[in-house]
């Protein structure tokens, strides 16, 4: 067979009979025939290209050496080897590959022919050969062969289109959750604590419970009409092994990339702003749940976030000033900007916090209503974080807090004996207080002219000092022997503290913070406007993984009028100001996000009669 014979050799056509019963077998035959057809076409194309370069003399020599049964490609490669067009080693490798492919094609053709013959026999056309089965007749339908790769590609494209439509239209998809659920997260924590408080035997036992005095209708200070003592604090009887618990659960939503919202519930024995701890017991009664947070935030640019509602403390501070459980009402704007060198970032906060609003309808039985008297906290803070190296980081902040209109005011003369509902400055008593601040009587009670000595004189008390605080806060994170060491320092100065102005404002009505002599003149008065705290934490400050631990120690000193006593830690000296002492403690993580901790606090008064309190807390904590 010569070159002309190869090029003019007819190519077999694949065909499949019409009967539907042979559809499956006919498809196999068509695929096999299609494969053989492709191989033969490639052989012809290669022969044309290579023969054009080799010349007719080489082709004739190659044709003389062909063997019966060889495919066109095998014959061509042998001819090219013999003519020298292909190197012998290259040609032999191609020859082996071509022979393997030819053998596979022949086997596929035999299988297709056998399958077609079986189908023809089942339809009454027994004895037909594979060649006749592949012959195309009128009415036959040609079925193209689609490879597995193409089928997989079609399937994946259809699946992608369906999944994209499902995501866009919001209907369910396998292994997917609704889009809105991805924007909502739940966070919470649970704490169980055993707490013991021990009091010194020589403590003063005439410490007045001033918050209780301000409840209700006040305390009658006229000894002729009231022989009962005012409400007093327990200062001598220990309270051991009280079980207490705290639970908080929050739902937070990412409404968009710029807008977020949050709601959190918390436990608590009362509506105290500085504690969400619930004392257990109480006859196994159910426990209260309070709305602890509710806020919206908006981020107009990357470095600025504005939050409004009731939210967590937006300022960098210690618990000497603001309790860790304290939340703020109002609006706050926070900025955080990293500088170009990436090692220094600036931050700051501005907050407008409403503390109290006077009643809209006081006095309730009078035609003449009281004007609006509102109390505010305005806070502003700036600070910086500085990464010195991988082991050392510094943080510093300076803040100014102006507690506006929180001081007490002596009222206009009020004739309570004649049925007056109250006095003009009753609103100036604090809505919440702990203990320690210097206090003054608020009511200027008019005497009954018919019986002045026996005129009841129920009194409220208010804050004698004004409060404009300068707050300096510093932190250093470093490493010692491979473990973390954190040092915190906080200094607070009440810039508005002034004894002379306090006594002038009270008109001689200062009721506490006198020295141990029993005198009640300004010379006997003892107070101050400074506070500071120091703390060292060795280990991991916030244990989160099993085996994490820390130990800590610190000292605080808070003079009576360094700050309003209603907002700081409720544990240290029972809360409030006029306290000094140390604390030690530690934590160990027993499991992921679950840790055991303990703390011992020993405190006493700064000025005034002796009051010493030791507090031991042992607790289990978990967050999720």
Secondary structure, DSSP 8 states (H G I E B T S, - for coil): --HHHHHH---------S-GGGHHHHHHHHHHHHHHHHHHHHHHHHHHHHHHHH-HHHHHHHHTT--TT--HHHHHHHHHHHHTSS-HHHHHHHHHHHHHHHHHHHHHHHHHHHHHHHHHHHTT-TT--HHHHTS--TT--------HHHHHHHHHHHHHHHHHHHHHHT---TT---GGGGGEEEEEEEEEEEEEEEE-TT--S--B-HHHHHSTT-EE--TTT--S---B---SS-EEEEEEEEEEEEEEEE-SSSEEEEEEEE--SS--TT---EE--GGG-----EEEEEEEEEEEETTEEEEEEEEE--S---TTTS-TT-EEEEEEEEEEEE-TTSSEEEEEEEEEEEEEE--TT-STT-SS-----EEEEEEEEEEEEEEEETTEEEEEEEEEEEEET-B------B-GGGT----TTGGGS-SS--S-S-EEE---B---TTSGGG---EE-EEE-S-EEEEEEEEEEEEEETTEEEEEEEEEEEETT--HHHHHHHHTT-B-S-B-TT---SGGGB----EEEEEEEEEE-SS--STT-EEEEEEEEEE-TTSS-TTSS-SSGGGSSSSEEEEEEEEEEEEETTEEEEEEEEEEE-SSSS--EEEEEEEEEEEE-
